[in-house]
Amino acid sequence: MKLGTLLGLAAIGGFAYAHNKRGGQMNLDSIKETARSLFGGVQERARSVFNQGTNSAKMYEGDNSELRH
C-alpha cells in the first residue's frame, strides 16, 4: 500500500471517529457541521500559535510588548 493511500485512509478514519464522538448522524448536513467544527478548531489553534510566535519575537527585539497567554 502506498504511503499516500495510507495517509488518506487514516484521515478518513480520524474524521469518522471525530464525527461519531460528537454524536453526529450519517447525513450530509451533520457531516458538513463536523467538518466545519474540526477546521475551525484547527484555524483557532494555528492563530494562537502564530500570535504567540509573533509576540515572542517582539519581546526579543526589546519593544516592551507583552506575551498573551
Backbone as CSV, one residue per row, in Angstrom:
resi,resn,N_x,N_y,N_z,CA_x,CA_y,CA_z,C_x,C_y,C_z
1,MET,0.852,-1.173,0.000,0.000,0.000,0.000,0.901,1.239,0.000
2,LYS,0.565,2.195,-0.823,1.353,3.425,-0.909,1.144,4.287,0.325
3,LEU,2.138,5.114,0.600,2.077,5.986,1.770,0.912,6.974,1.658
4,GLY,0.675,7.524,0.472,-0.426,8.469,0.281,-1.778,7.834,0.553
5,THR,-1.942,6.594,0.104,-3.196,5.878,0.353,-3.382,5.636,1.843
6,LEU,-2.315,5.262,2.485,-2.372,5.007,3.923,-2.727,6.273,4.700
7,LEU,-2.124,7.401,4.329,-2.439,8.672,4.997,-3.886,9.097,4.734
8,GLY,-4.357,8.882,3.524,-5.749,9.209,3.194,-6.735,8.401,4.007
9,LEU,-6.464,7.106,4.122,-7.337,6.249,4.930,-7.294,6.638,6.403
10,ALA,-6.125,7.024,6.887,-6.009,7.464,8.281,-6.798,8.753,8.505
11,ALA,-6.749,9.668,7.540,-7.503,10.922,7.661,-9.011,10.660,7.671
12,ILE,-9.466,9.792,6.792,-10.896,9.460,6.739,-11.327,8.765,8.029
13,GLY,-10.503,7.862,8.521,-10.824,7.170,9.769,-10.861,8.122,10.953
14,GLY,-9.916,9.049,11.003,-9.905,10.047,12.072,-11.132,10.941,12.035
15,PHE,-11.516,11.325,10.822,-12.714,12.154,10.678,-13.960,11.384,11.112
16,ALA,-14.059,10.135,10.700,-15.216,9.317,11.087,-15.266,9.137,12.605
17,TYR,-14.105,8.933,13.223,-14.057,8.799,14.684,-14.541,10.084,15.363
18,ALA,-14.040,11.228,14.896,-14.445,12.502,15.494,-15.933,12.753,15.294
19,HIS,-16.436,12.391,14.128,-17.863,12.591,13.834,-18.717,11.740,14.769
20,ASN,-18.347,10.488,14.951,-19.102,9.621,15.864,-18.954,10.074,17.304
21,LYS,-17.784,10.564,17.673,-17.538,11.048,19.033,-18.439,12.243,19.356
22,ARG,-18.682,13.100,18.358,-19.566,14.247,18.539,-21.033,13.839,18.567
23,GLY,-21.335,12.611,18.215,-22.720,12.155,18.181,-23.411,12.519,16.884
24,GLY,-22.631,12.715,15.835,-23.197,13.124,14.550,-23.933,11.993,13.856
25,GLN,-24.940,12.385,13.091,-25.705,11.421,12.315,-25.051,11.265,10.949
26,MET,-25.339,10.178,10.279,-24.751,9.937,8.967,-25.611,10.560,7.868
27,ASN,-25.683,11.889,7.885,-26.301,12.608,6.775,-25.385,13.777,6.397
28,LEU,-25.601,14.353,5.247,-24.675,15.335,4.704,-24.569,16.585,5.581
29,ASP,-25.694,17.059,6.110,-25.651,18.266,6.943,-24.831,18.055,8.215
30,SER,-24.982,16.901,8.839,-24.239,16.613,10.059,-22.745,16.465,9.769
31,ILE,-22.409,15.842,8.645,-21.008,15.681,8.264,-20.380,17.040,7.958
32,LYS,-21.122,17.922,7.276,-20.627,19.275,6.997,-20.361,20.036,8.296
33,GLU,-21.271,19.898,9.252,-21.107,20.581,10.535,-19.859,20.083,11.270
34,THR,-19.623,18.788,11.228,-18.421,18.229,11.854,-17.165,18.760,11.172
35,ALA,-17.163,18.789,9.844,-16.002,19.282,9.100,-15.723,20.742,9.438
36,ARG,-16.762,21.557,9.473,-16.586,22.978,9.818,-16.041,23.133,11.232
37,SER,-16.539,22.324,12.143,-16.082,22.396,13.523,-14.610,22.006,13.641
38,LEU,-14.219,20.933,12.963,-12.825,20.483,13.023,-11.880,21.506,12.396
39,PHE,-12.243,22.026,11.220,-11.380,23.002,10.562,-11.347,24.321,11.330
40,GLY,-12.459,24.691,11.946,-12.474,25.894,12.777,-11.550,25.758,13.975
41,GLY,-11.532,24.589,14.585,-10.636,24.339,15.714,-9.180,24.385,15.301
42,VAL,-8.877,23.848,14.134,-7.502,23.878,13.629,-7.076,25.315,13.362
43,GLN,-7.969,26.115,12.773,-7.650,27.517,12.495,-7.404,28.298,13.781
44,GLU,-8.218,28.061,14.812,-8.021,28.754,16.086,-6.675,28.403,16.706
45,ARG,-6.313,27.129,16.664,-5.019,26.717,17.223,-3.864,27.313,16.437
46,ALA,-4.002,27.357,15.115,-2.936,27.931,14.287,-2.770,29.421,14.589
47,ARG,-3.884,30.125,14.736,-3.802,31.557,15.079,-3.146,31.753,16.440
48,SER,-3.491,30.895,17.385,-2.921,31.001,18.722,-1.408,30.804,18.690
49,VAL,-0.956,29.801,17.964,0.481,29.544,17.849,1.165,30.697,17.134
50,PHE,0.548,31.195,16.080,1.130,32.308,15.338,1.236,33.556,16.211
51,ASN,0.179,33.855,16.949,0.206,35.036,17.816,1.260,34.911,18.911
52,GLN,1.419,33.743,19.467,2.456,33.549,20.479,3.832,33.726,19.881
53,GLY,4.020,33.247,18.666,5.307,33.382,18.000,5.639,34.822,17.677
54,THR,4.668,35.589,17.210,4.942,36.982,16.879,5.176,37.799,18.134
55,ASN,4.476,37.483,19.205,4.697,38.213,20.454,6.066,37.899,21.041
56,SER,6.491,36.644,20.942,7.812,36.269,21.453,8.907,36.989,20.685
57,ALA,8.735,37.094,19.372,9.745,37.782,18.564,9.835,39.242,18.972
58,LYS,8.709,39.868,19.265,8.725,41.268,19.680,9.424,41.429,21.026
59,MET,9.238,40.456,21.916,9.894,40.547,23.217,11.413,40.532,23.052
60,TYR,11.904,39.725,22.132,13.343,39.629,21.934,13.911,40.867,21.246
61,GLU,13.078,41.586,20.501,13.547,42.788,19.833,13.643,43.957,20.814
62,GLY,13.057,43.800,21.985,13.141,44.838,23.006,12.149,45.968,22.823
63,ASP,10.963,45.666,22.276,9.977,46.731,22.087,8.980,46.812,23.242
64,ASN,9.257,46.106,24.338,8.442,46.148,25.564,7.015,45.646,25.370
65,SER,6.787,44.763,24.396,5.451,44.179,24.233,5.262,43.067,25.247
66,GLU,4.010,42.688,25.482,3.698,41.656,26.463,3.261,40.395,25.753
67,LEU,3.560,39.263,26.353,3.093,37.983,25.823,1.645,37.769,26.235
68,ARG,0.849,37.274,25.315,-0.533,36.929,25.628,-0.611,35.423,25.832
69,HIS,-1.140,35.006,26.969,-1.292,33.572,27.224,-2.730,33.244,27.423
